[in-house]
Amino acid sequence: MNQTSQTASIGASEPPPPVHAERLTAYEMSEVLSRALREGILAQTGETAVFYDLTRLDSTLALLKSAFPQTALNALAVKSNPTIEILKRIRSAGHGCEVASSGELRLAEVAGFPVGAIVFDSPAKTNAEIEHALKMGVALNANSLSELRRIATLRNSVVSQSRVGIRINPETGIGAIETTSVAVRHSKFGVSLSACREALLRALSEYEWLIGIHVHIGSQGMSREQLLDGIGAVYDFFLQARATAAVNVFNIGGGLPASYRDTDHPIRFNEYACALHSRCPELFSSDVLLVTEFGRAVHASCGWVASKVEYVVEYDDGIPTLFIHVGADMFLRKAYRPADWHHDISVCDPSGRLRTAQKRTFRVAGPLCFAGDYLDQNVSLPQDVQEGDYVIIHDAGAYTFSMWSVYNSRQFPAIVGYEELGARFQYLRKRQTLDDIVAFWS
Ligand SMILES: Cc1ncc(COP(=O)(O)O)c(C=O)c1O
């Protein structure tokens, strides 16, 4: 589809920003790694560094902004990438953030988001968290009718500017990945639309401060049709509710998939906005505040990881194993549910140059003390890979280091941001020290 004309039809006032390739190439990552090695950046990071392309983030954020109405609040999911310097950049680009714990809320505050740009979700908010959120004035979405009743009680004793919404589960079904599909029957997320339609309508009429509807059906693995069906079902309810209640906030959640292989071509922001505009036109009208909560589709392709090959060990099954310094501690999903998740892997020599020799099969193992700690058990890599090389793990900017596991108490690696393919580097986060680890366990 033609991205320019679609964007124009939603009403963005400025010309759309240029569209970039879906993913960084191995050559681009090798170029950045070579520069980082030449400039001594890796001397301070240890054996593993996370790289994050800030130029790409900026252009992705601009594409997001131009796709949806200028009045929309794009609240990026902090859980997908909580790096403070990246959150600050998101804030500076005029976006907001979605938080799902007190810790994420604190990160949002420290990153300087205005309270009106913060949305607090989570299925298990405590009384103290709700009270704090109401006092601050951040928006919050109740995950259940029980939570809504708590909010109603707490609101009696707190003066609050918070926009309160209720999360609805349209039960439109499972996507390609079961563990990230949340619009299923008896999901722990949201109020069942089919079972509680009347109760929801009553709550919306009774509580004049309940002005929002929230829906999020899953992350990765949801098809374009499933996303539109789920949101469409809740939108139809929204129109019904608007006949008797003053609901004017509609939060479509996140869930736009990212590309992890050259053959993946997920729906892009402006194409998605156009499809939503056709199915749910009222969401684009000036009297509705449209909220989005994307994470993966923004961050995944901006980040990648370089980890030094410590050993190449040959076994008598003919499949050598590369031991690197990151595994199930950073790539939890890949290690524990290998059939559901994928990361392309490349290899660079010690100067950062991409190895391109003929390929053979390898295993790539992490450093942790358990038998499932593999990034891949069957991956084709250049046969001349050696100790001291770097394994590059592609598309690692979302739900990787944000899910860090402290098992074996390994040091959380440095995160190195760069612009213009490494023309400028900056540390976004330094490597965890051994004292930090002692402090964690003390
Ligand atoms: C409520 C909510 N909103 C937004 C997101 C972000 O989803 P994604 O990163 O797939 O866009 C999630 C992810 O789990 C979520 O639970």
The ligand as an ORCA input file, in Angstrom:
! r2SCAN-3c Opt
* xyz 0 1
  C      -1.707     -3.799     28.183
  C      -0.599     -3.864     27.195
  N      -0.427     -2.834     26.350
  C       0.571     -2.828     25.454
  C       1.463     -3.881     25.355
  C       2.545     -3.818     24.336
  O       2.404     -4.793     23.357
  P       3.374     -4.823     22.109
  O       4.743     -4.669     22.603
  O       3.136     -6.137     21.477
  O       2.977     -3.689     21.210
  C       1.320     -4.981     26.200
  C       2.239     -6.123     26.114
  O       2.193     -7.105     26.764
  C       0.265     -4.974     27.148
  O       0.088     -5.993     27.997
*
